[in-house]
Amino acid sequence: MFNLVVVSNKNDLQLLEQANFLVVDVNEYLSPKYAEYRRAKVFNLCRDYSYCKRGYYVSLIAEARGHRPIPSVSAIMDFGSNVIRRGVDDRLNQLIQHELKSLKGDHFELSIYFGKNLADKYSSISRYLFGLIPAPLLRASFVKRNKEWILSEISPISLNEVPPKHLDFLISSMNRYFRGDYEKAKSHRKSMKYDLAILVNPKAQSPPSNAKAIKKFIQAGAQLRIHCEIIEPKEITLLSRFDALFIRETTSVNDHTYRFAQRAQSEGLVVIDDPLSIIRCCNKVYLNDLLIRKKVPIPKTEILIRSVHSDHLKLSFPIVIKKPDSSFSAGVELIHNAEDLKKVLSEFYKSSDLVILQEFLRSDYDWRIGLIDGQPLFVCKYYMAKDHWQVINKRSKRETYGEVECFAIPEVPDSLIRLAKKACESIGTGLYGVDIKEVDGNYCIIEINDNPNIDAGVEDQVAGDSLYLRIMSSFLRRIEMR
């Protein structure tokens, strides 16, 4: 994949004449000349991104040609929208307060060139905002209110607005950004056809894949000429260098994993887990209504609404209470009486207006059916942790897990596989793990996970390395279809 910089006119071409990358004017790029180019990244430095102006059409036509424009059309549409209010999370707010605390006055503007600012002390904010709105040249405006700095606006900078004394820094920032595409593992990547990023978090206590599994994913990708590279949560700005993103970190709508998925999808990458799957699978209230509509068996369930629910429950104790966005057995409690229920509800309502109650179905194990592209990938029995009612015991001094037993897919009942496939039909065709209870020979869906565990030595006990190859083959097919 090669880099192409598009500017508005010959004057802008002259500004970048010292650059060691290909720069063309907008009329040349919009002509048929570049329509036949494949795997090009187009850095749109046009002066005007307004709707139906030539700068807008550069990004729009780039997407139509299969090129990768930066900014994308969706990023262009974010300028002037409420994306700022959506994007300022706790992490960004902390960075803003920390890096701007020494400033005098009530207004401040920050120029960001390919994720960098001339002053190193603003590097974290610059990198973060470039990740929020991936445009080559950005201006971030801040105002101070009640002794707190607030991000008030993000807008693009025209190339002709860049001060002459900043041009050398801009060009060096571009060169450093572009070098990342070519210098990293250059000799190894000569034989590779595509690039795939694997998002992992080294600080995660219970990642969905262990280090050995990640290594096997990388090896499987190499067999298919897909270069796999590990990236971490702080490296969202690197996504434009890849053709696909594989999230191997526990997902949540309220953290960086969802932003990674959104950013990757907006830039045209194939992504697992995709944003819609994360939204659907991460909320058990949604799943409850979905599974009811699909007419698949689920435990008896009640949805309680804060300030609305009565004390007259339809379910009998013991019952299971869940936060809608619980995962890995966190935010899930077994309740034995009304007094304990009242205490836990009071705590759960602090983070969610809705809470789920389900009948407690006692069993020695849960089935886990892994699927990708709507087809079974692996089948396991997760046994309950010793002296505990869940497969993970988080209450012990050290987290303990139950045993795992894997099965060849033909060995398990067809009805079990059909139920798992039916449950996922309305979620998507990504990578899912369906948890199913078996009680007295009857099956019951417990939940659908968008980011199922795949650990070397566990879920691959039967399939071995072919499991990793199946997943990488799905990426290859999706990339080539796109």
VOGU-3710 file (C-alpha; in Angstrom, 3 decimals, decimal comma):
1> mfnlvvvsnk> 0,000/0,000/0,000  1,457/3,370/-1,010  0,820/6,862/0,383  -0,596/9,666/-1,712  -1,043/13,263/-0,501  -3,711/15,378/-2,202  -3,617/19,196/-1,969  -5,826/21,938/-3,352  -3,541/23,730/-5,817  -0,009/24,359/-7,095
11> ndlqlleqan> 0,759/26,786/-4,283  0,179/24,003/-1,775  2,314/21,688/-3,892  5,173/24,130/-3,501  4,744/24,177/0,272  5,484/20,453/0,330  8,166/20,381/-2,371  10,789/19,276/0,169  8,725/16,255/1,169  9,855/12,775/0,144
21> flvvdvneyl> 6,406/11,426/-0,659  4,053/11,702/-3,634  1,965/14,907/-3,633  -0,668/15,676/-6,316  -3,240/18,425/-6,696  -6,941/17,728/-6,291  -7,822/17,910/-9,985  -5,208/15,324/-10,854  -6,456/12,927/-8,185  -10,103/13,318/-9,202
31> spkyaeyrra> -9,218/12,510/-12,818  -9,382/8,870/-14,003  -5,587/8,651/-13,772  -5,637/7,280/-10,209  -8,836/5,222/-10,498  -6,904/2,057/-11,356  -4,501/2,311/-8,410  -5,010/-0,338/-5,765  -4,231/-0,305/-2,040  -3,521/3,424/-1,838
41> kvfnlcrdys> -3,829/5,546/1,295  -4,972/9,032/0,385  -4,069/11,846/2,779  -6,528/14,598/1,970  -4,950/17,992/2,733  -7,428/20,011/0,688  -8,407/23,409/2,027  -12,172/22,867/2,075  -13,954/19,693/3,220  -17,442/21,242/2,916
51> yckrgyyvsl> -20,190/19,057/1,483  -19,839/18,648/-2,305  -16,639/20,709/-2,420  -13,586/19,148/-4,033  -11,983/18,255/-0,703  -15,121/16,339/0,236  -15,098/14,539/-3,115  -11,465/13,462/-2,670  -12,408/11,376/0,375  -15,705/10,225/-1,133
61> iaearghrpi> -14,161/9,078/-4,429  -11,205/7,536/-2,622  -13,632/5,278/-0,757  -15,390/4,415/-4,026  -12,043/3,457/-5,593  -11,137/1,215/-2,700  -8,496/3,645/-1,453  -8,170/4,544/2,219  -8,813/8,286/2,688  -7,679/10,227/5,753
71> psvsaimdfg> -9,914/11,881/6,793  -12,699/9,522/5,829  -16,084/10,904/4,825  -17,487/9,973/8,232  -14,670/11,908/9,939  -15,380/14,920/7,717  -19,041/14,799/8,727  -17,989/14,799/12,386  -16,574/18,310/12,056  -19,179/20,665/13,470
81> snvirrgvdd> -21,261/17,817/14,939  -21,598/16,798/18,578  -18,737/14,305/18,238  -16,783/16,390/20,754  -19,368/15,914/23,474  -19,489/12,188/22,702  -15,735/11,806/22,544  -14,600/13,526/25,732  -14,398/10,591/28,113  -12,714/10,453/31,500
91> rlnqliqhel> -9,323/9,592/29,999  -9,315/12,558/27,599  -10,598/14,911/30,296  -7,758/13,833/32,593  -5,219/14,512/29,833  -6,699/17,935/29,153  -6,639/18,992/32,803  -3,123/17,630/33,331  -1,448/19,063/30,225  -3,186/22,468/30,244
101> kslkgdhfel> -3,104/23,144/33,980  -0,154/25,549/33,794  -1,709/27,750/31,074  -2,764/31,300/31,854  -5,878/32,841/30,344  -9,216/31,313/29,384  -8,625/30,276/25,754  -6,088/27,993/24,070  -5,667/26,582/20,565  -3,642/23,475/19,768
111> siyfgknlad> -2,366/22,689/16,262  -2,055/18,954/15,579  -0,032/17,677/12,626  -0,481/13,950/12,060  -1,098/13,439/15,771  1,789/15,639/16,926  2,310/19,150/18,266  5,532/21,160/18,272  5,524/21,098/22,091  6,169/17,626/23,515
121> kyssisrylf> 4,143/18,499/26,630  0,964/18,355/24,535  1,839/15,057/22,854  -0,721/12,922/24,709  -3,657/15,232/23,952  -2,555/15,548/20,325  -2,286/11,808/19,862  -5,649/11,206/21,559  -7,534/13,810/19,488  -5,993/12,475/16,283
131> glipapllra> -7,412/9,130/17,324  -10,806/10,695/17,971  -10,996/12,489/14,607  -8,356/11,116/12,222  -7,593/14,108/10,013  -4,031/15,066/9,023  -4,202/18,686/10,210  -6,383/19,594/13,190  -7,022/22,610/15,391  -8,384/21,949/18,875
141> sfvkrnkewi> -9,890/24,890/20,752  -10,205/24,915/24,549  -11,927/27,273/26,983  -11,634/27,463/30,757  -14,850/27,433/32,768  -15,004/27,236/36,550  -11,259/26,529/36,665  -11,632/23,545/34,335  -10,481/23,317/30,724  -13,136/22,199/28,231
151> lseispisln> -12,665/21,105/24,623  -14,987/23,430/22,722  -14,238/22,670/19,064  -12,179/20,539/16,708  -11,746/21,789/13,158  -9,491/21,031/10,197  -6,532/23,274/9,372  -5,993/24,276/5,757  -2,477/23,761/4,504  -2,174/27,464/3,670
161> evppkhldfl> -3,015/28,267/7,328  0,035/26,427/8,615  2,575/29,063/9,747  5,773/28,979/7,664  7,832/28,234/10,774  5,720/25,084/11,308  6,202/23,621/7,819  9,424/21,767/8,572  7,790/20,162/11,608  4,706/19,258/9,558
171> issmnryfrg> 6,797/17,567/6,867  8,903/15,682/9,409  5,696/14,537/11,182  4,344/13,283/7,867  7,599/11,507/7,073  7,639/9,802/10,484  4,013/8,792/10,087  4,605/7,372/6,623  7,787/5,561/7,604  5,739/3,443/9,963
181> dyekakshrk> 4,123/1,874/6,905  7,389/0,766/5,367  10,167/0,370/7,885  8,479/-1,849/10,431  9,385/-5,435/9,639  9,992/-4,465/6,016  11,848/-7,595/4,967  9,252/-9,891/6,523  6,349/-8,040/4,958  7,591/-8,240/1,373
191> smkydlailv> 5,813/-11,549/0,916  2,664/-10,451/2,778  -0,485/-9,351/1,017  -2,466/-7,729/3,832  -1,888/-6,207/7,276  -3,952/-7,050/10,350  -3,773/-5,385/13,766  -4,445/-7,459/16,895  -5,537/-5,273/19,802  -4,339/-6,588/23,147
201> npkaqsppsn> -3,996/-4,988/26,570  -0,872/-6,105/28,468  -2,442/-4,839/31,704  -5,606/-6,944/31,405  -5,985/-9,504/34,182  -8,256/-11,859/32,211  -7,674/-11,333/28,468  -9,787/-13,387/26,038  -6,659/-14,940/24,522  -3,414/-15,902/26,233
211> akaikkfiqa> -0,001/-15,041/24,807  0,426/-18,447/23,192  -2,911/-18,100/21,384  -1,945/-14,652/20,085  1,255/-16,184/18,711  -0,791/-18,879/16,960  -3,057/-16,238/15,394  0,035/-14,488/14,033  1,407/-17,763/12,637  -1,934/-18,631/11,036
221> gaqlrihcei> -2,106/-15,199/9,432  1,370/-15,606/7,966  0,267/-18,847/6,282  -2,378/-16,799/4,437  0,029/-13,934/3,670  -1,536/-11,713/6,315  1,008/-9,804/8,385  -0,323/-9,613/11,965  0,947/-6,949/14,332  0,075/-6,452/17,995
231> iepkeitlls> -1,138/-2,985/18,961  -2,103/-1,633/22,382  -4,910/0,659/23,618  -2,860/3,845/23,243  -2,115/3,147/19,549  -5,462/3,903/17,908  -3,744/6,312/15,512  -1,954/3,361/13,876  -5,174/1,822/12,537  -4,972/3,512/9,152
241> rfdalfiret> -1,914/1,364/8,387  -3,930/-1,871/8,426  -6,526/-3,717/6,389  -8,224/-5,361/9,379  -8,539/-5,206/13,157  -8,931/-8,189/15,485  -9,916/-7,146/19,010  -8,513/-9,612/21,535  -9,469/-7,617/24,586  -12,659/-7,727/26,647
251> tsvndhtyrf> -15,011/-5,327/24,876  -17,248/-2,644/26,321  -19,348/0,118/24,798  -17,877/2,591/27,305  -14,154/2,133/26,730  -11,459/2,258/24,077  -12,375/-1,125/22,549  -15,575/0,315/21,109  -13,736/3,410/19,858  -11,193/1,133/18,148
261> aqraqseglv> -14,014/-0,801/16,470  -15,768/2,391/15,353  -12,577/3,979/14,080  -11,547/0,836/12,196  -14,948/0,469/10,570  -15,082/4,149/9,559  -11,691/3,796/7,874  -12,797/0,781/5,871  -11,051/-1,945/7,857  -12,537/-5,371/8,391
271> viddplsiir> -13,103/-5,551/12,147  -13,954/-8,313/14,608  -15,672/-7,447/16,875  -17,581/-4,888/14,861  -19,262/-1,985/16,712  -22,805/-3,312/16,260  -21,886/-6,721/17,669  -20,301/-5,024/20,683  -23,445/-2,953/21,309  -25,734/-5,958/20,956
281> ccnkvylndl> -23,751/-8,513/22,924  -22,568/-6,240/25,705  -26,094/-5,509/26,936  -28,145/-8,315/28,411  -31,384/-6,298/28,300  -31,049/-6,148/24,524  -30,203/-9,843/24,328  -33,198/-10,762/26,471  -35,679/-9,041/24,141  -33,860/-10,341/21,057
291> lirkkvpipk> -33,940/-13,965/22,220  -37,588/-13,706/23,209  -38,405/-12,420/19,729  -36,355/-15,246/18,187  -38,400/-17,703/20,277  -35,356/-19,445/21,710  -35,490/-20,858/25,248  -34,050/-18,620/27,980  -34,337/-18,690/31,785  -37,403/-17,064/33,337
301> teilirsvhs> -36,487/-13,404/33,450  -37,653/-10,111/34,930  -36,366/-6,669/33,961  -36,498/-4,195/36,847  -36,544/-0,437/36,258  -35,242/1,917/38,911  -38,030/3,787/40,735  -40,642/1,668/38,943  -40,235/-1,941/40,099  -42,440/-3,327/42,870
311> dhlklsfpiv> -41,524/-5,750/45,643  -43,750/-8,430/44,154  -41,399/-10,643/42,171  -42,572/-13,395/39,881  -39,372/-15,342/40,462  -38,615/-17,439/43,520  -35,338/-17,357/45,427  -32,564/-18,111/44,803  -32,326/-15,802/41,789  -29,471/-14,454/39,689
321> ikkpdssfsa> -29,162/-10,682/39,392  -27,125/-9,148/36,564  -25,975/-5,736/35,483  -26,903/-5,343/31,807  -23,246/-4,887/30,801  -21,713/-7,555/33,041  -18,967/-9,797/31,676  -16,603/-12,521/32,893  -18,931/-13,220/35,853  -18,426/-9,669/37,195
331> gvelihnaed> -21,643/-7,790/37,962  -23,509/-11,081/38,465  -24,722/-12,198/41,910  -26,687/-15,105/43,332  -29,362/-13,812/45,721  -31,073/-15,950/48,359  -33,516/-13,547/50,040  -35,337/-10,226/49,702  -33,012/-8,369/52,071  -29,900/-9,216/50,044
341> lkkvlsefyk> -31,744/-8,385/46,837  -32,545/-4,899/48,124  -28,879/-4,245/48,959  -27,579/-5,431/45,603  -30,257/-3,538/43,656  -29,277/-0,343/45,442  -25,689/-0,870/44,298  -26,511/-1,937/40,721  -28,887/1,001/40,170  -25,954/3,375/40,624
351> ssdlvilqef> -24,645/2,408/37,191  -27,784/1,285/35,317  -31,475/2,228/35,363  -32,354/-1,338/34,383  -31,351/-4,569/36,112  -31,987/-8,190/35,130  -33,298/-10,953/37,367  -33,254/-14,574/36,199  -34,220/-17,869/37,694  -31,253/-19,834/38,994
361> lrsdydwrig> -30,680/-22,971/36,942  -28,318/-25,249/38,790  -25,934/-27,267/36,612  -22,453/-28,754/36,767  -21,353/-27,046/33,523  -22,272/-24,592/30,773  -21,952/-25,375/27,098  -19,974/-22,847/25,080  -20,498/-22,929/21,315  -18,008/-20,787/19,388
371> lidgqplfvc> -19,173/-19,567/15,977  -17,709/-17,525/13,147  -19,452/-16,653/9,873  -22,546/-18,292/11,346  -20,866/-21,707/11,550  -19,594/-23,658/14,591  -15,927/-23,175/15,408  -15,502/-25,063/18,692  -17,649/-26,707/21,370  -16,699/-26,842/25,037
381> kyymakdhwq> -18,130/-27,666/28,415  -17,105/-25,123/31,050  -17,456/-26,770/34,450  -18,262/-24,713/37,532  -15,351/-23,612/39,706  -14,843/-25,744/42,814  -17,433/-24,981/45,522  -18,946/-22,232/43,407  -21,990/-21,748/41,176  -20,143/-20,038/38,279
391> vinkrskret> -17,349/-21,135/35,956  -15,169/-18,374/37,467  -14,894/-17,814/41,204  -13,897/-14,180/41,720  -14,616/-14,290/45,438  -11,652/-16,499/46,273  -8,310/-14,923/47,162  -7,093/-15,903/43,725  -9,466/-16,264/40,775  -10,231/-19,931/40,160
401> ygevecfaip> -11,724/-21,578/37,117  -13,535/-24,807/36,504  -12,263/-27,500/34,157  -12,851/-27,254/30,414  -13,720/-30,204/28,174  -13,728/-29,821/24,390  -15,632/-31,857/21,823  -15,456/-32,457/18,111  -18,450/-30,746/16,535  -19,953/-33,979/15,110
411> evpdslirla> -19,929/-35,447/18,634  -22,457/-32,992/20,064  -26,220/-33,020/19,431  -27,362/-31,199/16,290  -30,066/-29,467/18,335  -27,380/-27,766/20,445  -25,613/-26,384/17,370  -28,887/-25,294/15,752  -29,889/-23,418/18,889  -26,574/-21,553/19,027
421> kkacesigtg> -26,790/-20,630/15,334  -30,380/-19,425/15,685  -29,444/-17,271/18,668  -26,718/-15,506/16,650  -28,717/-14,926/13,485  -29,799/-11,434/14,533  -26,431/-10,461/16,010  -24,204/-10,798/12,952  -21,641/-13,100/11,364  -18,660/-12,245/13,555
431> lygvdikevd> -16,897/-14,294/16,224  -19,304/-15,230/19,038  -19,486/-17,551/22,008  -22,948/-18,794/22,962  -23,422/-19,998/26,544  -26,094/-22,660/26,972  -27,388/-24,436/30,068  -28,425/-28,062/29,897  -30,969/-29,005/32,562  -32,749/-32,390/32,450
441> gnyciieind> -31,838/-32,762/28,790  -33,269/-29,360/27,830  -31,175/-26,483/26,467  -31,486/-22,852/27,504  -29,552/-19,820/26,174  -27,804/-17,863/28,918  -25,982/-15,230/26,870  -24,087/-14,461/23,669  -20,527/-13,156/23,949  -19,037/-11,055/21,169
451> npnidagved> -15,482/-11,638/22,397  -15,267/-15,302/23,403  -12,211/-16,804/25,040  -9,800/-18,539/22,705  -6,850/-19,718/24,772  -4,132/-22,052/23,579  -4,545/-25,376/25,353  -8,218/-24,759/26,119  -10,684/-23,988/23,301  -8,243/-25,457/20,739
461> qvagdslylr> -7,964/-28,863/22,448  -9,755/-30,609/19,568  -9,276/-28,338/16,539  -5,647/-27,451/17,280  -4,008/-24,951/14,928  -6,853/-25,267/12,417  -9,003/-23,185/14,774  -6,701/-20,185/14,333  -6,503/-20,785/10,603  -10,321/-20,765/10,380
471> imssflrrie> -10,477/-17,335/11,979  -7,687/-15,893/9,845  -9,327/-17,368/6,736  -12,487/-15,472/7,640  -10,463/-12,263/7,807  -8,876/-13,017/4,424  -12,266/-13,632/2,802  -13,728/-10,460/4,286  -10,752/-8,325/3,242  -10,850/-9,587/-0,330
481> mr> -14,627/-9,179/-0,568  -14,283/-5,588/0,610
//
